[in-house]
Amino acid sequence: MRPSTVLVTGCAGFIGSHLCERLLHDGYHVIGLDNFDPFYPRAVKEANLAGFAHHPHFSFHEADLRQGPAALPAVAADIVVHLAAKAGVGPSVQEPASYLESNVMGTVHLLEWMRQRGIRKLFFASSSSVYGNSPEKPFREDLNTLATCISPYAASKLAGEELVHTYHHLYKLDALNARFFTVYGPRQRPDLAIHKFVRLLRAGQPIPVFGNGSTSRDYTFVADTVDGIVRGVRYLLSHTGVFETVNLGNSRPVPLLELIEAVGQVVGVQPELSFQPLQAGDVDITFADISKAQLLLGYAPRTSLTEGLRQFVAWLPQTQEV
């Protein structure tokens, strides 16, 4: 049998680059798409690609989903993993229209391109943010997320999930919506908390604490998230008539103050804290019920927070500016 071909949108990003490496290692052929969105420097994304850009089973296309199906390459794939999106709750509060354009219309254009090319399998990257401040914990996939979105980013991801379901219903698309929970590790976006904390500690500067430090996140190491994606790809390739939604988290929420202390221990610096008001759109806690992903995909995150932080700190260059 020929190896399956996986098209990965957002392939030069944090999760996308790790996923491409894993897929290539596992024997898949990979087609990567990225538009090098200026949310953070292009050079960072090009560095993410460097380790596999010349792999014989990898091809890259610079393309922007916002420009419509005609802007996408005329390639064939067995399955698409759709990671490309404008990310971040806070920035989406400041620029809601751009998030809806990228994440909703970009997804529509991808789905139309897939329909036109006869590609019928999709892994869609959603977000734990769709649960908002749901009172029920841990978060289960069957909760009413329509009542809990509290940021434009969350709304854009939930809209993407609904679009995927519509294409499943109308056009027989086999699909898996996967809600990611605070992914961290080497190559993490520079705007995210752990990345910022390490840089601030190394520079001897205080760490901002929004609220009283009790907000909690279900931190999930990137290799564990990628393993869940690969398992989802295998599931979709071997099943038909599929539409499922799963959580890919760690199921162990960590309070903000505990995270800062853990980062400080790994860096070897005692953190100085600067307490500030909560940010608009932020949620109190993310907490994944991963029992469905365990049952359906065999998903089982293995990386402890301490080990994951060690790997991140070892990767982050000492010279990065705050």
N, C-alpha and C positions, 0 to 999 in steps of 0.2 A: 504493500500500500504506500502511496505517496504521502509525504508529511503534510499535515494540514497547514493552511496559510491563515495567519491571524493578522487582521488590520488593527492597529492600535492608534487611536486619536490621542493627541497630547503626549506623544511618545518621548518628547524631550523634557518633560516635566519630572518632578520628584518621583511619583509612583510609576509613571509611564516608562521612565528609563530603567527602573529596576525590573518592571514587568518584561520589557523587551529582552533584557539580559537573561532572565529566567526562561522565557519561552525559547530563545535561541539555544540555551544550554540543554533544554529538554527535547530539542530536535525539530521544533516548529520552524516554518518559514514566516518571517515577520515583515509586514509593510507598515512603516511608520508615517504618521501625518502630524504636523505641528505648524502653527502660524507664528511662533516666537512672539507671543503677545508681550508688550513692553511692561507688564505688571512688575516684572523684575528683569534684570539685564539678560540680553540674548547670549552673552558670553557664558553665563551660568548654565543655560540650557545646552549650549554647544559642548560645554565640558561634560554635561550629563551624557551626551551622545557618544563622546569620544571613544569609550571602551568597546563599542560594538558597531560604530558607523560603517566600518569596512568589513564586517562579517559577510561571508559569501551568501548567507541566507537572509540578509537584511537589505531592504531598500527604503529610501526616504523620499518623501514628497512634502515640500513646503506648501501648505494650502490653508485657507481660512474658511471655516464652515459658514461664517456669516454671509459669504458671497454667493451661496446657493450651490445646488448640486453640480452645475456646470463647471464650477471652479475645482471640483475634486477630480483626482486622476482616474483614468479609464483602466482600472486594475480589477483583478478577480481575487476574491478571498472566500474562505469557508465560513468565517465568523469575524465579527467586529467587536472590539473592546473599546467602548466609548468613555474615555477619561477626560477629553478636552473640555474645559470649562473655565469661566472666570470664578475664582475661589475666594472665600473669605466673607464672613458675616459682616464685620465692621465696614469694609469698603463698599459692600452692597447697599448699606444704609445711605451712604453718600452718593452713590451712582446707580440707583435701581434700574434705570432704563438700559444701561450698558450690560447689566447682568442678565436682564431678560432677553436682550438681543443675542448675546453670546450663548446663553445656556438653553433658552427655549427655542429661538429661531435656528440657532446652530444645530440643535438636536433634530428639529423638523427637517432641515436641509439634509442632514446625514441620513435620516430615515427614508427620505424620498430618493436619495442617491442609492441606498441599499435596495429599495423596491425596484428602481429602474434597472439595476444590475442583477437582480435575482438573488441577492444575498439575504438569507432568511434566518440568521442566528446573530443575536446581539446580547452582549454583556454590558449593562448600563451602570456607570458609577454614580450612585446617589449619595446622600449624606445623612448622618445622624441628626443634622439640624432640622430635618422635617418633623421631628418629634417635639421640637420647641420645649416648653415647660410642662410637658404632659405629667399629670399627677401620678400616673401608673408607672411603676418601676419594678424590675428592669423593663426597658422598652421592648415590646413585642411587635412583630411585623403587622399584626392585625389591629393595632390601635388606630383610632380615627385621627389621622394626621391632618385632615382638612381643617380641624379645629385648633391646631397647635402651632402652625407656622408663625414665626414672629420676626422674620427678616426677609428681604427680597431674595437673598441667596437661597434660603430654605424654600421659598415659594417657587423659585426657578427650578430647583431640583425635584420638587414634588410634581410640578408641571411636566418635567421630563419623564418621570415615572408614568404619569397618566398618558402621555403621548405614546410611550412604548407599549402600554397596554392596548391603546387604540389600534396600533399597527398589528399587534398580536391578534386582536379580534377581527379586524378587517382583511388583513393580508397574510395571516397565518405565520407571522413572525414568531420564532422561538426566542424567548427572552428571559433574562434574569436581571432584576433590579437589585443591586447590592448597596446597602447603606453603610458607608465607611465611618469609622469612629476615630477621630483625632489621630491620624497616622503620623508617625515621627520616625526619624532615623537619618542616616547619611543622605545628603542631597536635599534635605527638607528645605522648603521655601524660606528665604531669609526673613520674611515678615512674621513667621509663626513663633509662638511663645518660647519653646525650648531653644530655638536658634537665637532669639534675642537674649534670653537669659544667660546663655554661655558667653556671648560676646560682652554683655554688660559686666559679668563677673570677672572676666579676664581683664577688662578695662578698669576695674575698681569702681564701678558706678552702681548706684542703687537700682534695684529691680522694682518696676511698678506693679502694684497689687491692686487690681480693680475689685472694689467691694471689700469685704472683710477677710478674703482669702479662703472662704469655705466653698466656693464654687468648685465643682469636680468634673473631671473629664476621663473618659474611658480610653486611655492612651494605648494605641496599638502599633507595635513595631512594624516597619514597612515590609520586612520579609514575611511576616505572618499574614498581612493583608494581601501581598502578592501571591502567597500560597493559596489563599482563598479564591483569588481571581483565577488562577490556573485550574484549580479544582472546578470552578464554575464553567470555564471554557471546556474542560473535559466532559462535564455533565451535559452541556448544551450540544456538543458534537455527537454525543451518544444517545440523545433523546429527542423525540419530536412531540409536537403539541404542548410545548412547555411555556408557561408563564409563572414565574415565582419571584418573590421578594424576600431577601435574606439580610440579616445584620452581619457585618464583618467587623466585630469589635473584640475586645479582650475580656469583657464582663467583669472588670475590676476598676471602678472609678477611683481616681486619685485626687484628693483635695489640692487646691492650688498651693497652699502653704507647704504641704507635704512634697509636692513636686519640686518646689523651689529648694527645699532642704536637700532633696535627693540630687538635684543638679549641682548644688553647692558642694556636696560631698564628692561627687565625681570630679568636678573641676579642682577641688581642693581649696575653695574660698568660702568663708562664712558670708552668706548673703546679707546685704543691707536692704531694707524694704522701704518703699515709698507708697503709702496707701492712697488710692484715688477712687473716684466714683465709678460705679459699674458702667460699662459701655452699652449703648443702645443696641438691642438685638441679641445680646448675649443671653445664654440660658444658664440655669442654676447647675444643672448636672446632665451628663450623658452617661447612659448605663445600658449596655447592650444585652439583651437576652439572645444568646447565640445557639440555643438548642436546635433551632430549625436548620441552621447552617451546618451544625455538627451532624444532624441526622441525614440531611440531603446530600451534603458534599464531603463529609468527613473532616470538616474544618476544625482545627484544634490549635489555637495560638500557643506558642511555647516560650516566647522571649520575655524574660522578666524586665521590669522597668529599669532596674539597675544595669543589667547587661545591655539593654537597648541604649541607655544614656551613655554608657562607656563606648559603645561603637560610634555613636554620634560625635562625642567629644573627640575621639581619636581621629575621626574624619575631618572635622571642621578646622580649616587652616587657622593658625595662630594669628595671622596677619589681617583677618577680616575686620573691616571697620564696623564700629557700633552704629 
